[in-house]
């Protein structure tokens, strides 16, 4: 059994104009099927993201929104266990 995990960076922006990308793959999202089995240790995934060069985008004021969704895989696409969580932070630089 497992869970489908999906992380979206800067999710309020259109995909091609997102300001934050993952270092590995230079994409604004991450998908992974997490295998779960009784007695196995917890899983940890460290992902490094970066802010694109400010010359590449115009919107420098709105917060960067992140979302994480966990869902059961397979024939139940509407069954989301933990979805569309919104995390926002604003950093002045």
N, C-alpha and C positions, 0 to 999 in steps of 0.2 A: 504494500500500500504506500501511497505517497501523497504529496500536496504539490500543486503547481504554484510557484511563487513568481510574482511579477513586480518589479520595481520600475517606476516611471519618474524620471528627473525633469523638473521644470514643466510639469504636465499640463499647465494651463496655457502653454504656448503651442502653436502648430509644430509638428514634429521637425520640420526643416529649419525652424527658427529658434530652437531651444538653446538656451545659453549655457547649460551645464551638460557635460558629457562624461561618460565613464572612461577612465584612462585606458583600460583594456578594451579595444575594439572601437573606441571613439563613437559610441552610440548613446542615445539618451534613455535607453531602457535595458533591463536585464531580466531574463526569464530562466527559470531553473525548475526541474522537477526534483523535489526533495523526497528522498526515500526514507520511509519511517518503518521501523520494525521494533518489536518489544525487546528491551534490554540493550539497545544500541545507545551510544552516548549522544548528547546533544550536538547539533551541527552548527557551525559558525562560518559565515561567509563575509570576508572583508572586501569591500569594493571601494576603490579610490576614484573620486570624481574631480573634475576641474572645471573652472569657469573659462569659457572661451575668451579670447582677446576682446576687450571692450570696443575695439574698432569694428568688430564683426557684427554687432547688434546695436540697435537704437534704444531699446527699452532698458534703462539702467536703474529705474526707480521701483518697479513692481517686485514683490518678493518672489523667491524661487520656491515653487511648491513641489513637494515630493509625495508619491503615493506608493503604498505597498499593498498587494492583494495576495491572499492565500485562498486557493480553491481546490476542491476535489477534482482530480482529472477524470477524463472519460466522458460518459454519456450525460453528465449532469452539469452542463455549462452554466446554468443559472444558480447553482449551489455554491455560493461564495461564503467561506467561513469568516474571513477577515478581509474586508475590501475597501478600497478607495479611501484609505486613511490619508489625511492631509496634514503634512508637516510643513510649517512655514517659518522662515527666519529672515531677518533683514540685517545685513552687515554693511556698515559704512566704511568706505575705503578711499 
